[in-house]
Amino acid sequence: MTTTTLLHIDASPRSGRSGAVVHGSHSRRLSHHFVSTWQAARPHDEVIYRDFGIAPPQAVTGDWIHSAYTPAEAREPWMHDVLAESDTFIAELRRADVIVMGTPMYNYSAPATVKAWIDNIVRVGETFDMDPSLDDPYVPLLAERPRRTVLLTAHGSSGFGPGGMQAHLNFLVPGVKAALGLVGLREVHDIAVEHAEDRGDLLERSMAEALSGIEQLVRDLQGKVQAG
């Protein structure tokens, strides 16, 4: 059986998972459920884990920009040092077949840690190029084979899904999808748990639906993997 590589990312600063730890993270619970369900059926598959709640990515700086836009053969040693973390993140992304990200929604958008990771992996000459002669000048460099992304989010209130009363305020899912699409990761599946602030029955029902949806998504994606 061919080995599949999962890149598992957690972004919540809460270290524990809800359902197991008081005040634990709902997004961590979702991402853990996906990975554990996946591994139950395919225990030989590889999992690369990044916990941005504990070890957040470095933010892009002026030195980073200078280094990234300097041709590789002309970079000075310090430039390679500046880009080392970005290089590692990109190597993990290239290696991955499935990217699983658990993240809360903060102020209608992604946490700073997720944005920092995106800024590190969206890099000209590495994950995308530009061709001004094309109608769409952005050329993705990670579209050479299928990579599937699973975005598992937690929202304090509700109605952020398509057709919901707050869908127009959901900048988390569309923002991440747009950035990943730029580098060629255009198959993105998203599942959310809502009512984190409401708690009680509303949260429990939302969580149960999200966990069930994750189990079905795992079956669907594993079917695609097995089909090649």
Secondary structure, 3 states (H helix, E strand, C coil): CCCCEEEEEECCCCCCECCCCCCCEHHHHHHHHHHHHHHHHCCCCEEEEEECCCCCCCCCCHHHHHHHCCCHHHCCHHHHHHCHHHHHHHHHHHHCCEEEEEEECECCECCHHHHHHHHHHCCECCCEEECCCCCCCEEECCCCCCCEEEEEEECCCCCCCCCCCCHHHCCHHHHHHHHHHHHCCCEEEEEEECCCCCCHHHHHHHHHHHHHHHHHHHHHHHHHHHHC
